[in-house]
Amino acid sequence: MNMITFMITTSLILSIALTTLNFWIAQMNPDSEKLSPYECGFDPLGSARLPFSIRFFMVAILFLLFDLEIALLLPLPWATQLQDPTTTLTWASILILLLTVGLVYEWTQGGLEWAE
């Protein structure tokens, strides 16, 4: 019981100290860029009819696609401990090969370029 009491008091003291430190060090003059609700690369206060670059969304979709595929490869070290790891490694190699071919295709098509 003594250890639990020590952990609770330590965590309470640490959380109170970090909270007070946050309020003490925090900047009281907020920046206009930080207060802006949009972080998409164009001015939100201008006309809504201005065209914007679709490349921003293409790069974001590519990032999400590759991020999802990497998340699918995360359990691979545990899968190599199975009885037949060659099947798992074959499928993982095929997945990595498809990702590489897709990345090379996007690169050659100019999908990763910000400026034309």
N, CA, C and O of each residue as an XYZ file, in Angstrom:
464
protein
N       0.821     -1.195      0.000
C       0.000      0.000      0.000
C       0.856      1.246      0.000
O       0.471      2.278     -0.550
N       2.027      1.144      0.624
C       2.916      2.282      0.696
C       3.424      2.673     -0.694
O       3.584      3.858     -0.985
N       3.678      1.678     -1.553
C       4.166      1.939     -2.904
C       3.090      2.619     -3.753
O       3.395      3.517     -4.539
N       1.848      2.199     -3.599
C       0.743      2.806     -4.349
C       0.551      4.251     -3.914
O       0.339      5.124     -4.756
N       0.619      4.515     -2.634
C       0.492      5.883     -2.133
C       1.624      6.760     -2.664
O       1.400      7.910     -3.039
N       2.821      6.221     -2.694
C       3.962      6.960     -3.212
C       3.774      7.278     -4.699
O       4.070      8.391     -5.135
N       3.287      6.314     -5.473
C       3.083      6.537     -6.904
C       1.993      7.567     -7.155
O       2.127      8.406     -8.046
N       0.919      7.513     -6.382
C      -0.181      8.467     -6.556
C       0.276      9.876     -6.197
O       0.006     10.821     -6.938
N       0.956     10.026     -5.083
C       1.416     11.366     -4.690
C       2.463     11.897     -5.658
O       2.468     13.087     -5.973
N       3.346     11.032     -6.130
C       4.356     11.474     -7.094
C       3.714     11.918     -8.393
O       4.096     12.947     -8.951
N       2.738     11.156     -8.885
C       2.074     11.535    -10.131
C       1.258     12.816     -9.963
O       1.214     13.641    -10.876
N       0.619     12.992     -8.821
C      -0.129     14.229     -8.577
C       0.802     15.436     -8.502
O       0.519     16.473     -9.101
N       1.902     15.310     -7.777
C       2.850     16.417     -7.664
C       3.451     16.741     -9.025
O       3.597     17.911     -9.380
N       3.801     15.705     -9.791
C       4.380     15.932    -11.113
C       3.386     16.585    -12.063
O       3.753     17.497    -12.803
N       2.138     16.136    -12.057
C       1.144     16.728    -12.953
C       0.820     18.165    -12.559
O       0.645     19.013    -13.435
N       0.738     18.455    -11.279
C       0.482     19.833    -10.836
C       1.671     20.723    -11.179
O       1.490     21.863    -11.607
N       2.887     20.211    -10.994
C       4.075     21.001    -11.317
C       4.160     21.278    -12.810
O       4.484     22.399    -13.205
N       3.878     20.287    -13.649
C       3.937     20.504    -15.092
C       2.832     21.434    -15.577
O       3.051     22.227    -16.492
N       1.658     21.348    -14.982
C       0.565     22.245    -15.362
C       0.889     23.682    -14.999
O       0.670     24.587    -15.805
N       1.411     23.909    -13.793
C       1.774     25.275    -13.399
C       2.927     25.783    -14.241
O       2.960     26.964    -14.587
N       3.858     24.934    -14.571
C       4.966     25.342    -15.427
C       4.467     25.719    -16.815
O       4.974     26.662    -17.423
N       3.486     24.998    -17.314
C       2.905     25.313    -18.616
C       2.231     26.679    -18.596
O       2.435     27.476    -19.512
N       1.441     26.964    -17.579
C       0.780     28.266    -17.498
C       1.777     29.396    -17.261
O       1.547     30.528    -17.688
N       2.856     29.102    -16.598
C       3.847     30.128    -16.281
C       4.703     30.471    -17.500
O       5.005     31.641    -17.734
N       5.096     29.459    -18.277
C       5.985     29.676    -19.415
C       5.221     30.046    -20.688
O       5.802     30.633    -21.601
N       3.951     29.719    -20.762
C       3.188     29.919    -21.998
C       3.200     31.374    -22.429
O       3.202     32.294    -21.612
N       3.209     31.546    -23.747
C       3.214     32.890    -24.312
C       1.805     33.480    -24.209
O       0.829     32.857    -24.627
N       1.714     34.674    -23.653
C       0.407     35.285    -23.457
C      -0.043     36.107    -24.661
O      -1.203     36.514    -24.720
N       0.843     36.359    -25.619
C       0.489     37.081    -26.844
C       0.384     36.075    -27.988
O       1.398     35.719    -28.588
N      -0.823     35.616    -28.297
C      -0.941     34.595    -29.339
C      -0.614     35.167    -30.720
O      -0.886     36.331    -31.014
N      -0.036     34.330    -31.539
C       0.333     34.706    -32.895
C      -0.888     34.583    -33.803
O      -1.739     33.717    -33.595
N      -0.971     35.454    -34.813
C      -2.133     35.407    -35.709
C      -2.131     34.135    -36.550
O      -3.195     33.627    -36.903
N      -0.957     33.620    -36.871
C      -0.893     32.378    -37.642
C      -1.388     31.188    -36.823
O      -2.018     30.277    -37.360
N      -1.103     31.202    -35.529
C      -1.562     30.107    -34.676
C      -3.066     30.167    -34.446
O      -3.700     29.139    -34.207
N      -3.631     31.349    -34.514
C      -5.069     31.495    -34.316
C      -5.864     31.204    -35.589
O      -7.088     31.086    -35.539
N      -5.177     31.088    -36.725
C      -5.852     30.833    -37.989
C      -6.387     29.401    -38.012
O      -5.646     28.469    -37.699
N      -7.666     29.206    -38.380
C      -8.224     27.855    -38.363
C      -7.772     27.009    -39.548
O      -7.989     25.797    -39.546
N      -7.146     27.615    -40.564
C      -6.763     26.891    -41.765
C      -5.245     26.761    -41.840
O      -4.512     27.717    -41.587
N      -4.794     25.575    -42.187
C      -3.368     25.339    -42.384
C      -3.152     24.705    -43.750
O      -2.330     23.801    -43.893
N      -3.876     25.170    -44.741
C      -3.839     24.506    -46.041
C      -2.973     25.217    -47.059
O      -2.913     24.772    -48.205
N      -2.305     26.289    -46.706
C      -1.370     26.904    -47.617
C      -1.890     28.109    -48.368
O      -1.130     28.705    -49.132
N      -3.139     28.502    -48.198
C      -3.620     29.714    -48.840
C      -4.378     30.565    -47.836
O      -4.813     30.075    -46.793
N      -4.530     31.823    -48.152
C      -5.122     32.791    -47.234
C      -6.617     32.537    -47.073
O      -7.339     32.580    -48.069
N      -7.117     32.272    -45.859
C      -8.539     31.992    -45.685
C      -9.400     33.247    -45.689
O     -10.626     33.151    -45.738
N      -8.779     34.421    -45.638
C      -9.553     35.651    -45.566
C      -9.813     36.256    -46.941
O     -10.548     37.238    -47.051
N      -9.229     35.692    -47.982
C      -9.433     36.208    -49.332
C     -10.732     35.693    -49.926
O     -11.610     35.205    -49.214
N     -10.838     35.810    -51.235
C     -12.023     35.352    -51.946
C     -12.084     33.831    -51.964
O     -11.058     33.162    -52.089
N     -13.276     33.297    -51.840
C     -13.451     31.849    -51.860
C     -13.425     31.298    -53.277
O     -13.412     30.082    -53.467
N     -13.416     32.170    -54.264
C     -13.451     31.738    -55.662
C     -12.065     31.553    -56.267
O     -11.957     31.189    -57.438
N     -11.004     31.794    -55.504
C      -9.651     31.647    -56.039
C      -9.321     30.168    -56.197
O      -9.620     29.364    -55.314
N      -8.706     29.811    -57.315
C      -8.324     28.398    -57.483
C      -7.135     28.054    -56.592
O      -6.271     28.894    -56.339
N      -7.101     26.840    -56.131
C      -5.985     26.382    -55.322
C      -5.406     25.123    -55.958
O      -6.053     24.457    -56.766
N      -4.199     24.824    -55.583
C      -3.488     23.708    -56.187
C      -4.018     22.380    -55.666
O      -4.167     22.180    -54.460
N      -4.300     21.479    -56.598
C      -4.763     20.148    -56.223
C      -3.593     19.285    -55.771
O      -3.800     18.207    -55.214
N      -2.378     19.742    -56.001
C      -1.188     18.970    -55.620
C      -1.105     18.777    -54.103
O      -0.606     17.757    -53.627
N      -1.594     19.751    -53.362
C      -1.597     19.610    -51.905
C      -2.391     18.377    -51.492
O      -1.949     17.602    -50.644
N      -3.552     18.201    -52.088
C      -4.393     17.067    -51.740
C      -3.826     15.753    -52.276
O      -3.979     14.709    -51.641
N      -3.178     15.796    -53.432
C      -2.564     14.593    -53.991
C      -1.425     14.090    -53.101
O      -1.304     12.890    -52.856
N      -0.599     15.011    -52.623
C       0.504     14.617    -51.747
C      -0.048     14.104    -50.419
O       0.499     13.160    -49.849
N      -1.120     14.710    -49.923
C      -1.724     14.240    -48.667
C      -2.301     12.832    -48.830
O      -2.160     11.999    -47.935
N      -2.941     12.565    -49.954
C      -3.499     11.229    -50.190
C      -2.379     10.208    -50.332
O      -2.482      9.093    -49.819
N      -1.302     10.588    -51.032
C      -0.162      9.673    -51.147
C       0.452      9.385    -49.787
O       0.819      8.248    -49.493
N       0.563     10.416    -48.959
C       1.108     10.206    -47.616
C       0.234      9.244    -46.822
O       0.751      8.339    -46.166
N      -1.081      9.427    -46.872
C      -1.976      8.529    -46.143
C      -1.894      7.104    -46.670
O      -1.950      6.150    -45.895
N      -1.761      6.956    -47.982
C      -1.668      5.633    -48.572
C      -0.407      4.918    -48.104
O      -0.468      3.764    -47.681
N       0.740      5.598    -48.178
C       1.985      4.954    -47.763
C       2.029      4.758    -46.252
O       2.617      3.788    -45.775
N       1.429      5.648    -45.506
C       1.387      5.492    -44.060
C       0.548      4.272    -43.669
O       0.908      3.535    -42.751
N      -0.550      4.066    -44.356
C      -1.394      2.901    -44.101
C      -0.668      1.612    -44.449
O      -0.771      0.623    -43.723
N       0.059      1.617    -45.548
C       0.781      0.412    -45.943
C       1.897      0.092    -44.964
O       2.150     -1.079    -44.678
N       2.557      1.096    -44.453
C       3.590      0.860    -43.445
C       2.959      0.290    -42.174
O       3.554     -0.567    -41.521
N       1.770      0.753    -41.821
C       1.083      0.218    -40.642
C       0.722     -1.258    -40.840
O       0.657     -2.021    -39.875
N       0.487     -1.653    -42.093
C       0.212     -3.060    -42.352
C       1.461     -3.926    -42.195
O       1.360     -5.125    -41.938
N       2.639     -3.318    -42.349
C       3.888     -4.067    -42.218
C       4.410     -4.112    -40.784
O       5.388     -4.812    -40.520
N       3.800     -3.397    -39.863
C       4.294     -3.369    -38.488
C       4.305     -4.728    -37.790
O       5.255     -5.002    -37.056
N       3.309     -5.593    -37.973
C       3.364     -6.889    -37.276
C       4.315     -7.901    -37.906
O       4.360     -9.051    -37.468
N       5.069     -7.502    -38.914
C       5.949     -8.432    -39.620
C       6.999     -9.100    -38.731
O       7.235    -10.295    -38.912
N       7.644     -8.418    -37.789
C       8.619     -9.133    -36.940
C       8.007    -10.263    -36.121
O       8.681    -11.261    -35.866
N       6.775    -10.136    -35.712
C       6.125    -11.212    -34.966
C       5.685    -12.336    -35.903
O       5.616    -13.498    -35.503
N       5.391    -11.983    -37.141
C       4.958    -13.000    -38.097
C       6.105    -13.890    -38.531
O       5.868    -15.008    -38.990
N       7.336    -13.434    -38.402
C       8.473    -14.277    -38.781
C       8.713    -15.390    -37.774
O       9.499    -16.298    -38.047
N       8.064    -15.348    -36.628
C       8.222    -16.390    -35.626
C       7.198    -17.513    -35.794
O       7.131    -18.418    -34.962
N       6.411    -17.462    -36.850
C       5.437    -18.517    -37.116
C       6.140    -19.776    -37.603
O       7.353    -19.781    -37.814
N       5.366    -20.843    -37.781
C       5.950    -22.106    -38.235
C       6.435    -22.019    -39.677
O       7.446    -22.622    -40.037
N       5.702    -21.260    -40.508
C       6.071    -21.114    -41.917
C       6.195    -19.620    -42.247
O       5.252    -19.027    -42.770
N       7.339    -19.013    -41.949
C       7.470    -17.567    -42.164
C       7.707    -17.182    -43.623
O       7.668    -15.998    -43.957
N       7.952    -18.163    -44.501
C       8.235    -17.810    -45.894
C       7.012    -17.219    -46.590
O       7.147    -16.331    -47.431
N       5.826    -17.703    -46.247
C       4.610    -17.150    -46.849
C       4.423    -15.693    -46.429
O       4.095    -14.839    -47.253
N       4.628    -15.422    -45.170
C       4.496    -14.056    -44.673
C       5.525    -13.139    -45.315
O       5.199    -12.026    -45.726
N       6.756    -13.600    -45.401
C       7.805    -12.779    -46.004
C       7.570    -12.584    -47.500
O       7.919    -11.540    -48.050
N       6.987    -13.571    -48.157
C       6.671    -13.425    -49.581
C       5.612    -12.344    -49.786
O       5.761    -11.481    -50.651
N       4.543    -12.391    -48.990
C       3.490    -11.388    -49.117
C       4.000     -9.998    -48.741
O       3.620     -9.012    -49.371
N       4.850     -9.910    -47.728
C       5.414     -8.616    -47.350
C       6.328     -8.084    -48.449
O       6.340     -6.882    -48.718
N       7.092     -8.968    -49.085
C       7.959     -8.541    -50.186
C       7.138     -8.059    -51.371
O       7.496     -7.073    -52.015
N       6.037     -8.748    -51.662
C       5.149     -8.309    -52.745
C       4.554     -6.939    -52.421
O       4.465     -6.083    -53.301
N       4.151     -6.724    -51.181
C       3.595     -5.439    -50.769
C       4.632     -4.328    -50.899
O       4.316     -3.241    -51.383
N       5.859     -4.589    -50.473
C       6.914     -3.578    -50.585
C       7.241     -3.314    -52.053
O       7.503     -2.173    -52.433
N       7.229     -4.356    -52.876
C       7.481     -4.176    -54.311
C       6.387     -3.327    -54.951
O       6.687     -2.453    -55.765
N       5.125     -3.567    -54.599
C       4.021     -2.753    -55.122
C       4.142     -1.300    -54.679
O       3.888     -0.384    -55.461
N       4.527     -1.092    -53.432
C       4.731      0.277    -52.952
C       5.860      0.970    -53.703
O       5.749      2.149    -54.040
N       6.937      0.253    -53.965
C       8.062      0.832    -54.686
C       7.679      1.161    -56.120
O       8.034      2.226    -56.624
N       6.960      0.263    -56.782
C       6.512      0.522    -58.153
C       5.561      1.723    -58.187
O       5.650      2.555    -59.090
N       4.659      1.817    -57.214
C       3.749      2.963    -57.149
C       4.476      4.265    -56.904
O       4.130      5.288    -57.494
N       5.485      4.244    -56.036
C       6.268      5.449    -55.769
C       7.055      5.880    -56.994
O       7.125      7.070    -57.302
N       7.650      4.918    -57.697
C       8.395      5.249    -58.919
C       7.454      5.813    -59.974
O       7.807      6.764    -60.671
N       6.260      5.239    -60.101
C       5.280      5.746    -61.067
C       4.870      7.181    -60.745
O       4.831      8.030    -61.635
N       4.563      7.453    -59.475
C       4.182      8.816    -59.091
C       5.337      9.791    -59.306
O       5.127     10.938    -59.700
N       6.542      9.330    -59.046
C       7.715     10.176    -59.213
C       7.924     10.513    -60.692
O       8.193     11.665    -61.031
N       7.800      9.507    -61.581
C       8.000      9.762    -63.012
C       6.866     10.591    -63.607
O       7.090     11.328    -64.567
N       5.667     10.491    -63.068
C       4.552     11.282    -63.555
C       4.558     12.707    -63.041
O       3.787     13.543    -63.512
N       5.426     12.992    -62.072
C       5.510     14.338    -61.519
C       4.498     14.613    -60.435
O       4.205     15.773    -60.144
N       3.959     13.576    -59.832
C       2.946     13.762    -58.782
C       3.511     14.273    -57.475
O       2.755     14.731    -56.618
N       4.825     14.209    -57.298
C       5.442     14.656    -56.061
C       6.071     16.036    -56.184
O       6.684     16.516    -55.231
N       5.932     16.679    -57.330
C       6.513     18.004    -57.540
C       5.542     19.071    -57.043
O       4.347     19.011    -57.332
N       6.054     20.042    -56.298
C       5.214     21.125    -55.803
C       5.013     22.188    -56.869
O       3.919     22.741    -56.986
N       6.030     22.481    -57.636
C       5.936     23.522    -58.650
C       6.111     22.896    -60.024
O       6.840     21.919    -60.187
N       5.436     23.469    -61.002
C       5.520     22.926    -62.360
C       6.616     23.600    -63.133
O       6.838     23.275    -64.300
